[in-house]
Amino acid sequence: MAFGGEIILRPRSWRRLLRFGGFATVAALSPSAYSPAARALAARQIYLTAWKVLPGYLAFSALLSMVLIEIVHSTAHAYGLSQYALELVLRVLILEVIPFLTALFLALRSGAAIGAEIALMRVNGELEDHAQAGASPLHAELVPRIAAAALSVFSLTTLSVALAMYLAYAQFFGTSVSGFHVYTRVVGHVFDLQILIGFLLKCLLFGLAVALIPLATGLEAERGDMRTVPAAVLAGLMKLFLVIGLIEILSLVVKYV
């Protein structure tokens, strides 16, 4: 029985992950993959992954945003740098903290659950049963979960970003609309075309990582051997955290180095 640390170090495991990711991404972009049963499964996954936790996550995101905004605002004012405070909030909180936090949150909430579910299906032979019945396991069971998890990451990130931007405006300008021109000018300066494309690309990569890695690693469980399930789930989480961290580091390097 392989342990999670052993699986994550196997080059063959990473090659299998990349190959599966390519096939699954192409299948997820194909409209023919979404039969009524697949759409129902995707809707259930979105409900479990994003909708059920939406109020709680937005409340946590709002609390964290208010604390960080107040820290940056107060610190910048104390050092006579108030004119840069709003831009710093947008660059740190909106561009970096919220997408990274959302990806980590859904990795913890859904990554282990999806990986365990697929590993158990693999051990019990359910995926092979689909194939013997003439249905593609990729289209019937895997693609709906991939599409739903990726959409959940993007949706929660978008809603959290919108909430944080509103809170930033309220913190700096209150409820008056007099600061709207200044605020939009700073937002336009921060979110130029290159930064916006990079931000959307990072959110997409986070979504694909959360959707693909636990699921693909869950497939490494061995049929009939229940003891391989914990190792597969642990390896999936380890890979997922590693990839999320690398995506964030590369994003920072591209933007600031």
Number of C-alpha atoms within 10 A of each C-alpha: 11 13 16 21 14 12 21 21 12 10 10 11 17 17 11 15 19 15 12 18 20 13 12 20 15 12 19 20 12 12 8 9 18 19 13 9 13 18 18 13 20 23 16 15 21 22 15 16 24 22 16 11 14 16 11 11 17 18 13 13 21 18 14 16 24 17 12 17 25 17 14 19 22 15 14 17 14 10 8 11 12 16 11 14 21 21 16 17 21 21 16 14 21 23 23 16 17 21 26 20 13 24 27 20 15 22 27 15 15 20 27 24 16 28 29 25 18 27 29 24 20 23 23 16 14 16 21 17 15 15 13 11 9 9 14 16 17 20 20 20 20 24 28 26 27 27 24 24 29 23 20 25 29 23 19 23 23 18 14 24 23 13 17 25 19 12 18 24 19 15 15 15 15 12 10 9 11 10 15 12 10 11 19 12 12 15 16 12 12 18 17 11 11 10 15 14 12 17 18 15 13 21 24 15 20 27 28 20 26 31 30 31 28 31 29 26 31 30 25 23 27 19 18 12 13 15 14 21 29 20 24 31 29 22 27 31 22 17 22 26 18 12 17 20 15 12 18 17 11 13 18 13 10 9 10 7 7
